[in-house]
């Protein structure tokens, strides 16, 4: 296994689900999403990973974006989950629970539950 943080590769596949879960709680701009992900233990998510995912989610109709004027600074894009996004979140949350339970079971299973077929082959 690599010494790199494995969560970084796992996050690539789950980032849309994580973003939808955060946005289901309320509208957020990109920097706030990055902060929320970090606060929830997802590590530092760079804009180069975040914004393409948000763009795909927007193109798929899962989020909507609007520009808000900045307080003394530049405006910012604020994202909101759509009804289609909420429906997808519910669906994917169920799938994630099943996958997570299966992985937990696999990782916690007693190794004595599996038989080593190599012993059987050698004695034949």
N, C-alpha and C positions, 0 to 999 in steps of 0.2 A: 504494500500500500504506500501511497505517496505521503510525504510529511506535510503536504499542503492541507489546509483546512477542508475536510470533505464536505462540510456544510455549504461551501461556496458552489460546488457542482450540484448539490441537491437543491440549492436555492434557485438555480436556473430553471429547473422544471416546476418548481412550486411557487415562483414569484407571482404569477398571475392570481393564484389562489390566495396568497398572503395579501396582495394588494386589494383584492376584492373584499376580503374580510375586514381590512382596515377601513376601506371606503364605505362599507356597509354601516359603519358607526358614525360616519359623517364626512362631508366634503373636505378634501385636503389638497394642498399644493405639493409639488414634487419634493421639496426639501423637508416638509413635515412628514411625508411618507418615509423618506430615508431615516429621519430621526426616530419615527415609530418602529420601523423595522429593527434598528439598532437597539432601541430600548427593550424590544421583545426578544433579544438574543440572536438575531439574524446576522449580526455583524455589520460591517460597513458596506453598503450597497452603493455603487458608483452610478452616476447619472448615465453613463454609457450602457449600463445594464437596465436601469429603471425606465428611461424614456422610450426606448424601442418597445418594451413590453406594454407600457401605457398606450403607445401609438397603435399597437396591434389590437389591444383591448378596445380602443376607441373605434378602430376600423371595423371590428366585429360587433360593435353596438353594445359592448358590455359596460363601457364608461362614456361619459360625456365630459367635455372640457369647456371651460369659459375663461376669458381673461378678466382679471380684476385689477384695478389700479393699485399701484403700490403706495404705501404710506411714506412719501418723501423719497421714493426710489422707483425703480422700474416696476412695471406691472408683472403679474405672475399668473400662470395658468393653474386653475383650480379644477380638480377632477371630482366627479360624482358618479357613483355606481347607478346604472340604469335598472329597470325592472328585469330586463333580460340578464343583466349582470347578477342580480340577486338570485334569479332562478338558477343560473349556472353555478353560483356559489353554493347554493343548497345541494345541487347535484354532486358537485365535486367534493364538497365536505363529506358527504356520505361515502363516496369512493375513497377519499383519503382515510376515513376511519377504518374501512375494511382493509386497505393496504397496510395501514399502520398496525392494526391488530395482527395481521398475518406476519408482518416483519417482527413484531414483538414476540410472537409465538416462536418464530424460527430462531431468533437470537437467544431466547430464554430456554429453548428446549434442551432437555438432558441429552447429552451426546450418547448415552447408553441406550437411548430409544432407537438409534439407527444401527443397523447391522453392517459390518464390514464384509463385503462380498469377496474381498481379496483372499481372506482366510479360506473360504469355501472353495474358491477356484484352485488354490494350491493343494488342497487335500483331495481333490477329485482325481 
